[in-house]
Amino acid sequence: MPNQSPRGSRPISIKASQYAQINLPDLSIPRVLGLGGGAVLLALLLWGLFSSFYTVQPEERAVVKRFGAVHTISDPGLHFKLPFGIDSVQFVATERVLKEEFGFRTLPGEGRSQYAPQNFEDESLMLTGDLNVIDVEWVVQYRIQDPIRFLYSLRDPVRTLRDISESVMRRVVGNRLGSDVLTIGRAAIQTQARNEIQSVMDLYEAGIFVITLELQDVVPPAAVQPAFNEVNEARQERERMINEAQKRANQQIPLAEGEALRQVAEAQGYATERVNRAFGETARFRAVVQEYRNAPEVTRTRLFLEAIGQILPKVGSVVVVQDDQIGPLPLLQLREGQLREEP
């Protein structure tokens, strides 16, 4: 019977002869397999195309492994490899300076550096040689020198570097006084710790080159910082007074030594002068004695005249006073004669 249509529509009837005129697609199994194989082949071709090359950035090196074994190391640039996972590539930033922070953390981001608010006292608190607790923050800067050793010698080389750095720093700080760590010992600590960390990493063949170790904040813990500040102020005052005393000593000692040398030189000059004068007087007296022996009267007269010549200029005026005279009678006017001759 024909199908009944809704009210207001005419009935629709399809004859058996009309079924033969409908064209259905050929959905046979071989055809379906052929279409799927083409899609798989296209996917394989695309996979092989995109997995047959790779690019190494300028600050990187690429370690190429073939069937899990290291095959070669590639320099920066475009390179080709065997596709389909036969060759796998691991990129290592060998030319980039990396760093590990201890006692603090720098938050990622651009612009001004921001630090994490939490404290990392388990890393930074250390005991010095004089049994003082000190808070040391430092940074280790390193570079990957050998990518193969870095990837395959240790399970976690960065974690190993952190553990070794913390161990070495604790030992170096523990062998020094707290005052040295806070003041004059920073440069020596940095150099010693860097060298020891590098020797241990070389022993482990980690492929890491430690560029530098920089101490950041080296301060006492917050609980005892006021006491440390007072001690440091007292030490600075002591050093200031010592320096002033040393300055005073450096000024006075050379002056005293110079004065002593001057007096010694004057005494030596006076002694030399007296000795030379004595030798001269002796030689002159001997010469006079010799002349006196040769001509006694002449020598006696000459000595008398020389003595009178030395005495009379010092006499001045000689005045003779008699009882019956009114005024004094000048006898020698030697001083007036000298005064007349001087102009």
C-alpha angles and dihedrals in degrees: 000000000000118000116264113242126208120275113288096025133094123248117260119217128182121201124219092244091063094062091071092062095063112100112213121189121258104257098174120151097245091054092049091050091050093055093047092049091053092052091048091048091050091049090050091050092051091046092049091047096051094040096051098076139038138181126231117206121229095255094046142075123205124222109208117204124193115202088343097307123107109258107171146333117243127211124220115298141057116322138175129225141174110285134223093057095297089121119037125191131213119190120216123188098227097160097047121096107231128191141201120206124212124197094009141038131221113222116232117254144093128274123026115016116257122199130212112258096223122091123239097203092152086070103034106040110093139168117236128212093265091053096257122140114232134180111230124184120185144163128222115205116197144162131214104248102175114029095193094054091042092055102038112019096070133026093228112006094178092054089047090051091052093049093048092046093052093046094049093045092051091051094046093048091044091058094056137067118259092239091055092051091050097046130008102008100067098096094046091048092051093050096044095046093047093051094048093048090050092050092052093047090050089051090053091045090229095157091233125131114202107218100185145334116221125192112219119181115003106182138141118260116281093247094061100027095106090054090048090050091053091049091049092049090051091049092049090050090050091049090048093052091046090050092049091049090048090050091051091048092048089054100044101039095058090047092051092045091049092049091049091050090049093052092046090050091049091049091049090049092048091049091050091048093050092047093049091046090050091051089049094049090048092050091047092048091049090050091051091048090051091050091046091054090051097046113006099177096046092046092047092051092047092050090048092052092046091051092048089049090055096042104042096060087059096049098076117188124359116202125188117205122195127191097238097044123094098216136020119273113229110224104177124024097183096137092053091049091053091049091052092050096047098068 
